[in-house]
């Protein structure tokens, strides 16, 4: 389950980073570096969806 959550978080933040004004995101080994604003509602929905088995 941890890997599913980790993947959901990283994928959502990377998706947000592609939007205009999105955060800069990079993964460094076991660290996630985020510089900028994050849409918390979208991040929560992505995490909930991964736990519930959604897309």
PyMOL commands that set and color helices and strands:
alter all, ss='L'
color gray80, all
select helices_A, chain A and resi 2-17+40-52
alter helices_A, ss='H'
color red, helices_A
select strands_A, chain A and resi 24-28+31-35
alter strands_A, ss='S'
color yellow, strands_A
deselect
rebuild
show_as cartoon
